[in-house]
Amino acid sequence: MYGAEIDEIDQKAVADHQLREFEARIARGEKIEPGDWMPTEYRRQLVRMISQHAHSEVVGMLPEGAWITRAPSLRRKMILLAKVQDEAGHGQYLYHAAETLGATREEMLEALHSGSAKYSNIFNYPTLNWADVGVIGYLVDFAAILNQTMLARCSYGPYARAMVRICAEENFHKKQGQDLVIRMAQGTPHQKAMVQDSINRWWWPTLMMFGPPDSDSPNSPVLKRWGIKTKTNDELRQTFINEVIPELHALELSVPDPDLHYDPQTENWVTGPINWDEFWRVIQGDGPCNKERLEARVNAHAEGYWVRDALAAYARKQSIDHT
Ligand code: 3HC
Protein backbone atom coordinates (compact mmCIF):
# COMPACT_ATOMS: atom_id res chain seq x y z
CA MET A 1 0.00 0.00 0.00
CA TYR A 2 1.50 3.35 -0.99
CA GLY A 3 1.83 6.53 1.09
CA ALA A 4 -0.95 8.32 -0.78
CA GLU A 5 -3.39 5.47 -0.15
CA ILE A 6 -2.47 5.36 3.54
CA ASP A 7 -2.92 9.12 3.73
CA GLU A 8 -6.35 8.74 2.14
CA ILE A 9 -7.37 6.09 4.68
CA ASP A 10 -6.07 8.25 7.52
CA GLN A 11 -7.96 11.29 6.20
CA LYS A 12 -11.16 9.27 5.94
CA ALA A 13 -10.72 7.96 9.49
CA VAL A 14 -10.25 11.49 10.77
CA ALA A 15 -13.26 12.75 8.82
CA ASP A 16 -15.41 9.87 10.11
CA HIS A 17 -14.34 10.65 13.67
CA GLN A 18 -15.09 14.36 13.19
CA LEU A 19 -18.53 13.58 11.77
CA ARG A 20 -19.33 11.23 14.66
CA GLU A 21 -18.26 13.87 17.18
CA PHE A 22 -20.23 16.54 15.31
CA GLU A 23 -23.39 14.44 15.35
CA ALA A 24 -22.85 13.57 19.02
CA ARG A 25 -22.72 17.31 19.80
CA ILE A 26 -26.02 17.86 17.98
CA ALA A 27 -27.57 14.87 19.78
CA ARG A 28 -26.55 16.53 23.08
CA GLY A 29 -28.35 19.70 21.98
CA GLU A 30 -25.14 21.72 21.66
CA LYS A 31 -25.04 24.71 19.32
CA ILE A 32 -22.59 24.62 16.44
CA GLU A 33 -20.71 27.92 16.22
CA PRO A 34 -18.96 29.56 13.24
CA GLY A 35 -15.46 28.45 14.23
CA ASP A 36 -16.46 24.81 14.90
CA TRP A 37 -15.79 21.90 12.56
CA MET A 38 -18.86 21.14 10.45
CA PRO A 39 -19.54 18.97 7.40
CA THR A 40 -19.34 20.85 4.11
CA GLU A 41 -22.97 19.91 3.41
CA TYR A 42 -24.09 21.36 6.77
CA ARG A 43 -22.45 24.66 5.82
CA ARG A 44 -23.87 24.57 2.30
CA GLN A 45 -27.40 23.85 3.49
CA LEU A 46 -27.27 26.67 6.04
CA VAL A 47 -25.96 29.21 3.50
CA ARG A 48 -28.73 28.13 1.13
CA MET A 49 -31.50 28.36 3.74
CA ILE A 50 -30.34 31.48 5.59
CA SER A 51 -29.55 33.49 2.46
CA GLN A 52 -32.92 32.58 0.92
CA HIS A 53 -34.58 33.47 4.22
CA ALA A 54 -32.83 36.87 4.08
CA HIS A 55 -33.93 37.36 0.46
CA SER A 56 -37.50 36.56 1.54
CA GLU A 57 -37.40 39.26 4.20
CA VAL A 58 -36.07 41.91 1.81
CA VAL A 59 -38.35 41.02 -1.10
CA GLY A 60 -41.17 40.65 1.45
CA MET A 61 -40.98 44.42 2.08
CA LEU A 62 -42.30 45.11 -1.43
CA PRO A 63 -45.91 43.80 -1.37
CA GLU A 64 -46.85 45.69 1.82
CA GLY A 65 -44.50 48.62 1.20
CA ALA A 66 -46.69 49.56 -1.76
CA TRP A 67 -49.50 50.38 0.69
CA ILE A 68 -47.60 52.65 3.12
CA THR A 69 -48.58 55.79 1.16
CA ARG A 70 -52.16 54.54 0.87
CA ALA A 71 -52.83 53.55 4.48
CA PRO A 72 -56.34 54.64 5.61
CA SER A 73 -55.08 56.47 8.71
CA LEU A 74 -51.91 57.91 10.23
CA ARG A 75 -52.05 55.17 12.88
CA ARG A 76 -52.19 52.42 10.27
CA LYS A 77 -49.44 54.12 8.26
CA MET A 78 -47.15 54.18 11.30
CA ILE A 79 -47.86 50.52 12.10
CA LEU A 80 -47.15 49.43 8.52
CA LEU A 81 -44.01 51.58 8.35
CA ALA A 82 -42.70 49.91 11.51
CA LYS A 83 -43.49 46.45 10.18
CA VAL A 84 -41.83 46.95 6.80
CA GLN A 85 -38.82 48.50 8.52
CA ASP A 86 -38.61 45.41 10.77
CA GLU A 87 -38.46 43.18 7.69
CA ALA A 88 -35.47 45.14 6.37
CA GLY A 89 -33.73 44.59 9.70
CA HIS A 90 -34.55 40.88 9.61
CA GLY A 91 -32.94 40.70 6.19
CA GLN A 92 -29.75 42.36 7.44
CA TYR A 93 -29.69 40.09 10.50
CA LEU A 94 -29.96 37.01 8.33
CA TYR A 95 -27.41 38.11 5.74
CA HIS A 96 -24.99 38.57 8.65
CA ALA A 97 -25.84 35.08 9.93
CA ALA A 98 -25.06 33.66 6.49
CA GLU A 99 -21.79 35.62 6.41
CA THR A 100 -20.65 33.76 9.57
CA LEU A 101 -20.53 30.67 7.31
CA GLY A 102 -18.25 32.32 4.78
CA ALA A 103 -20.88 33.54 2.30
CA THR A 104 -20.28 37.11 1.06
CA ARG A 105 -23.01 39.73 0.76
CA GLU A 106 -22.03 40.29 -2.88
CA GLU A 107 -22.42 36.59 -3.74
CA MET A 108 -25.79 36.35 -2.01
CA LEU A 109 -27.17 39.50 -3.64
CA GLU A 110 -25.83 38.46 -7.05
CA ALA A 111 -27.66 35.12 -6.63
CA LEU A 112 -30.89 36.96 -5.80
CA HIS A 113 -30.58 39.55 -8.57
CA SER A 114 -29.68 36.94 -11.19
CA GLY A 115 -32.75 34.89 -10.28
CA SER A 116 -30.68 31.85 -9.28
CA ALA A 117 -31.53 32.15 -5.56
CA LYS A 118 -35.03 31.54 -4.23
CA TYR A 119 -37.14 33.59 -1.87
CA SER A 120 -40.50 32.72 -0.37
CA ASN A 121 -43.18 31.92 -2.94
CA ILE A 122 -45.70 34.08 -1.09
CA PHE A 123 -44.11 37.36 -2.12
CA ASN A 124 -44.78 36.73 -5.80
CA TYR A 125 -48.48 37.52 -5.43
CA PRO A 126 -49.96 41.04 -5.80
CA THR A 127 -51.40 43.09 -2.93
CA LEU A 128 -54.62 44.36 -4.52
CA ASN A 129 -56.15 46.32 -1.62
CA TRP A 130 -55.81 47.27 2.06
CA ALA A 131 -57.36 44.01 3.27
CA ASP A 132 -54.28 42.23 1.86
CA VAL A 133 -52.08 44.12 4.34
CA GLY A 134 -54.12 42.64 7.18
CA VAL A 135 -54.26 39.14 5.72
CA ILE A 136 -50.50 39.10 5.02
CA GLY A 137 -49.80 40.19 8.60
CA TYR A 138 -52.25 37.68 10.04
CA LEU A 139 -51.74 34.59 7.85
CA VAL A 140 -48.30 35.00 6.23
CA ASP A 141 -46.53 36.26 9.33
CA PHE A 142 -48.32 33.62 11.44
CA ALA A 143 -46.96 30.95 9.08
CA ALA A 144 -43.51 32.56 9.27
CA ILE A 145 -43.67 32.59 13.08
CA LEU A 146 -44.40 28.85 13.24
CA ASN A 147 -41.46 28.14 10.94
CA GLN A 148 -39.14 30.60 12.67
CA THR A 149 -40.06 29.42 16.17
CA MET A 150 -38.88 25.98 15.03
CA LEU A 151 -35.67 27.52 13.65
CA ALA A 152 -35.02 29.22 17.00
CA ARG A 153 -34.12 25.69 18.16
CA CYS A 154 -31.85 25.09 15.14
CA SER A 155 -28.44 23.50 15.81
CA TYR A 156 -26.54 26.42 14.25
CA GLY A 157 -26.02 29.06 16.98
CA PRO A 158 -26.11 32.31 14.99
CA TYR A 159 -29.28 31.28 13.10
CA ALA A 160 -31.08 30.12 16.26
CA ARG A 161 -30.18 33.36 18.08
CA ALA A 162 -31.27 35.52 15.11
CA MET A 163 -34.64 33.75 15.19
CA VAL A 164 -35.27 34.67 18.84
CA ARG A 165 -35.08 38.39 18.03
CA ILE A 166 -36.98 38.04 14.75
CA CYS A 167 -39.83 35.98 16.25
CA ALA A 168 -40.45 38.66 18.87
CA GLU A 169 -41.04 41.22 16.11
CA GLU A 170 -43.01 38.79 13.92
CA ASN A 171 -45.50 38.41 16.78
CA PHE A 172 -46.20 42.13 16.55
CA HIS A 173 -46.57 41.72 12.75
CA LYS A 174 -49.13 38.97 13.20
CA LYS A 175 -51.07 40.83 15.90
CA GLN A 176 -51.36 44.03 13.84
CA GLY A 177 -52.59 41.98 10.88
CA GLN A 178 -55.06 40.05 13.00
CA ASP A 179 -56.37 43.34 14.47
CA LEU A 180 -56.89 44.71 10.97
CA VAL A 181 -58.69 41.55 9.79
CA ILE A 182 -60.95 41.52 12.87
CA ARG A 183 -61.90 45.19 12.35
CA MET A 184 -62.77 44.58 8.71
CA ALA A 185 -64.59 41.29 9.43
CA GLN A 186 -66.70 43.15 12.00
CA GLY A 187 -66.99 46.28 9.85
CA THR A 188 -69.34 47.11 6.99
CA PRO A 189 -70.53 44.32 4.66
CA HIS A 190 -68.21 45.78 2.01
CA GLN A 191 -65.21 45.57 4.38
CA LYS A 192 -66.09 41.99 5.33
CA ALA A 193 -66.37 41.05 1.65
CA MET A 194 -62.96 42.65 0.99
CA VAL A 195 -61.23 40.67 3.73
CA GLN A 196 -62.95 37.42 2.65
CA ASP A 197 -61.80 38.01 -0.94
CA SER A 198 -58.27 38.61 0.36
CA ILE A 199 -58.26 35.35 2.34
CA ASN A 200 -59.50 33.55 -0.77
CA ARG A 201 -56.45 34.83 -2.69
CA TRP A 202 -53.80 34.31 -0.03
CA TRP A 203 -54.92 31.03 1.62
CA TRP A 204 -53.36 28.47 -0.70
CA PRO A 205 -50.04 30.35 -1.35
CA THR A 206 -49.70 30.65 2.45
CA LEU A 207 -50.02 26.86 2.86
CA MET A 208 -47.32 26.49 0.19
CA MET A 209 -44.96 28.71 2.25
CA PHE A 210 -44.12 25.71 4.48
CA GLY A 211 -42.52 24.00 1.49
CA PRO A 212 -43.44 20.98 -0.62
CA PRO A 213 -44.93 17.86 0.96
CA ASP A 214 -42.47 15.82 3.05
CA SER A 215 -42.56 13.16 0.32
CA ASP A 216 -41.14 15.73 -2.12
CA SER A 217 -38.75 17.72 0.12
CA PRO A 218 -35.22 16.76 -0.94
CA ASN A 219 -33.46 18.92 1.67
CA SER A 220 -35.52 17.87 4.70
CA PRO A 221 -33.78 14.54 5.51
CA VAL A 222 -30.31 16.06 6.02
CA LEU A 223 -31.75 19.15 7.70
CA LYS A 224 -33.60 16.95 10.20
CA ARG A 225 -30.55 14.68 10.69
CA TRP A 226 -28.38 17.63 11.69
CA GLY A 227 -30.99 19.48 13.75
CA ILE A 228 -31.43 22.43 11.40
CA LYS A 229 -35.11 21.57 11.00
CA THR A 230 -36.78 20.02 14.05
CA LYS A 231 -40.19 19.74 12.38
CA THR A 232 -41.13 18.75 8.85
CA ASN A 233 -42.88 20.93 6.26
CA ASP A 234 -46.13 18.99 6.65
CA GLU A 235 -46.03 19.08 10.47
CA LEU A 236 -45.72 22.88 10.52
CA ARG A 237 -48.38 23.26 7.82
CA GLN A 238 -50.82 21.12 9.83
CA THR A 239 -50.14 23.11 13.01
CA PHE A 240 -50.90 26.31 11.11
CA ILE A 241 -54.15 24.96 9.65
CA ASN A 242 -55.33 23.59 13.01
CA GLU A 243 -54.70 26.94 14.73
CA VAL A 244 -55.99 29.38 12.12
CA ILE A 245 -59.17 27.66 10.88
CA PRO A 246 -61.07 27.95 14.20
CA GLU A 247 -59.97 31.61 14.48
CA LEU A 248 -61.27 32.42 10.98
CA HIS A 249 -64.53 30.57 11.63
CA ALA A 250 -64.99 32.57 14.85
CA LEU A 251 -64.91 35.68 12.65
CA GLU A 252 -67.44 34.07 10.30
CA LEU A 253 -64.75 33.97 7.63
CA SER A 254 -64.01 30.92 5.48
CA VAL A 255 -61.18 29.53 3.37
CA PRO A 256 -61.58 28.71 -0.37
CA ASP A 257 -61.57 24.94 0.14
CA PRO A 258 -64.81 22.94 -0.34
CA ASP A 259 -63.00 19.79 0.81
CA LEU A 260 -61.99 21.25 4.18
CA HIS A 261 -63.27 19.09 7.05
CA TYR A 262 -62.43 18.24 10.64
CA ASP A 263 -61.22 14.71 11.40
CA PRO A 264 -62.14 13.87 15.02
CA GLN A 265 -59.87 10.83 14.92
CA THR A 266 -56.69 12.81 14.27
CA GLU A 267 -58.12 16.10 15.62
CA ASN A 268 -56.81 17.75 12.46
CA TRP A 269 -58.48 20.06 9.99
CA VAL A 270 -57.98 18.33 6.64
CA THR A 271 -57.68 20.46 3.49
CA GLY A 272 -58.28 19.60 -0.11
CA PRO A 273 -55.29 19.05 -2.43
CA ILE A 274 -52.70 21.83 -2.69
CA ASN A 275 -51.80 22.85 -6.24
CA TRP A 276 -48.10 21.93 -6.18
CA ASP A 277 -47.77 22.66 -9.89
CA GLU A 278 -48.53 26.30 -9.06
CA PHE A 279 -45.96 26.19 -6.23
CA TRP A 280 -43.13 24.87 -8.42
CA ARG A 281 -44.08 27.22 -11.27
CA VAL A 282 -44.01 30.27 -8.94
CA ILE A 283 -40.71 29.41 -7.24
CA GLN A 284 -39.13 28.78 -10.62
CA GLY A 285 -39.90 32.36 -11.65
CA ASP A 286 -43.32 32.16 -13.28
CA GLY A 287 -45.54 33.70 -10.60
CA PRO A 288 -47.75 36.82 -10.99
CA CYS A 289 -45.10 39.22 -9.62
CA ASN A 290 -41.70 37.50 -9.87
CA LYS A 291 -40.43 39.80 -12.63
CA GLU A 292 -41.67 42.96 -10.86
CA ARG A 293 -40.15 41.91 -7.53
CA LEU A 294 -36.75 41.09 -8.98
CA GLU A 295 -36.66 44.33 -11.02
CA ALA A 296 -37.47 46.31 -7.87
CA ARG A 297 -34.60 44.68 -5.98
CA VAL A 298 -32.11 45.07 -8.83
CA ASN A 299 -33.06 48.75 -9.25
CA ALA A 300 -32.89 49.43 -5.50
CA HIS A 301 -29.43 47.85 -5.37
CA ALA A 302 -28.24 49.93 -8.33
CA GLU A 303 -29.67 53.15 -6.87
CA GLY A 304 -27.97 52.39 -3.54
CA TYR A 305 -24.52 52.13 -5.13
CA TRP A 306 -23.49 55.65 -3.95
CA VAL A 307 -24.22 54.69 -0.31
CA ARG A 308 -22.04 51.59 -0.52
CA ASP A 309 -19.36 53.62 -2.31
CA ALA A 310 -19.36 56.32 0.40
CA LEU A 311 -19.21 53.72 3.18
CA ALA A 312 -16.28 51.98 1.50
CA ALA A 313 -14.45 55.33 1.09
CA TYR A 314 -15.09 56.14 4.75
CA ALA A 315 -13.79 52.71 5.82
CA ARG A 316 -10.64 53.21 3.71
CA LYS A 317 -10.07 56.66 5.25
CA GLN A 318 -10.58 55.25 8.74
CA SER A 319 -8.01 52.52 8.14
CA ILE A 320 -5.52 55.08 6.75
CA ASP A 321 -6.09 57.45 9.69
CA HIS A 322 -5.54 54.64 12.17
CA THR A 323 -2.44 53.04 10.65
N1 3HC B 1 -40.75 29.48 -1.34
C1 3HC B 1 -39.72 29.35 -2.21
N2 3HC B 1 -38.98 28.22 -2.33
C2 3HC B 1 -39.30 27.19 -1.52
C3 3HC B 1 -40.34 27.26 -0.57
C4 3HC B 1 -41.08 28.46 -0.51
N3 3HC B 1 -42.09 28.62 0.36
N4 3HC B 1 -40.40 26.08 0.09
C5 3HC B 1 -39.43 25.30 -0.43
N5 3HC B 1 -38.79 25.97 -1.41
C6 3HC B 1 -37.70 25.46 -2.23
C7 3HC B 1 -36.49 25.13 -1.37
O1 3HC B 1 -35.68 26.29 -1.20
C8 3HC B 1 -35.82 24.04 -2.20
O2 3HC B 1 -35.12 24.62 -3.29
P1 3HC B 1 -33.51 24.78 -3.23
O3 3HC B 1 -32.96 23.42 -2.83
O4 3HC B 1 -33.14 25.20 -4.61
O5 3HC B 1 -33.23 25.85 -2.19
C9 3HC B 1 -37.01 23.30 -2.82
O6 3HC B 1 -38.11 24.21 -2.79
C10 3HC B 1 -37.34 22.01 -2.11
O7 3HC B 1 -37.90 22.33 -0.85
P2 3HC B 1 -37.38 21.63 0.49
O8 3HC B 1 -38.56 21.36 1.34
O9 3HC B 1 -36.46 20.50 0.18
O10 3HC B 1 -36.51 22.84 1.08
P3 3HC B 1 -36.23 23.13 2.62
O11 3HC B 1 -36.01 21.85 3.37
O12 3HC B 1 -35.18 24.15 2.62
O13 3HC B 1 -37.61 23.74 3.18
C11 3HC B 1 -38.29 25.96 3.84
C12 3HC B 1 -38.12 24.96 2.69
C13 3HC B 1 -39.34 25.41 4.81
C14 3HC B 1 -38.72 27.31 3.28
C15 3HC B 1 -36.94 26.07 4.56
O14 3HC B 1 -35.97 26.42 3.61
C16 3HC B 1 -36.91 27.12 5.65
O15 3HC B 1 -37.42 26.90 6.73
N6 3HC B 1 -36.27 28.26 5.36
C17 3HC B 1 -36.05 29.29 6.37
C18 3HC B 1 -37.30 30.11 6.61
C19 3HC B 1 -37.69 30.92 5.40
O16 3HC B 1 -36.99 31.04 4.45
N7 3HC B 1 -38.87 31.49 5.45
C20 3HC B 1 -39.35 32.27 4.32
C21 3HC B 1 -40.40 33.15 4.78
S1 3HC B 1 -39.69 34.56 5.55
C22 3HC B 1 -41.01 35.48 5.75
O17 3HC B 1 -42.07 35.01 5.58
C23 3HC B 1 -40.82 36.88 6.18
C24 3HC B 1 -41.85 37.26 7.16
O18 3HC B 1 -41.52 38.52 7.65
C25 3HC B 1 -43.21 37.35 6.57
Residues whose N, C-alpha, C, O or C-beta is under 5 A from the ligand:
A	BS01	3HC	M49 Q52 H53 S56 E57 G60 K118 Y119 S120 N121 V140 D141 A144 M208 M209 F210 G211 P212 D216 S217 P218 N219 S220 I283
